[in-house]
């Protein structure tokens, strides 16, 4: 193997590693975005649960006090 062949092989390896790295970074960033969106949705849903539980408590307290 001569120097030119070795350099070509090394360039190809660097390109392959770079492509793999880019793909991994894109996948990681996409997962980060999806996680952020899901956390926001979970917070919204938890707030709604809290609101509904408070309403339920308000509705059931008069019935409990009247008994």
Residue pairs with C-beta under 8 A, 6 or more apart in sequence:
1 9
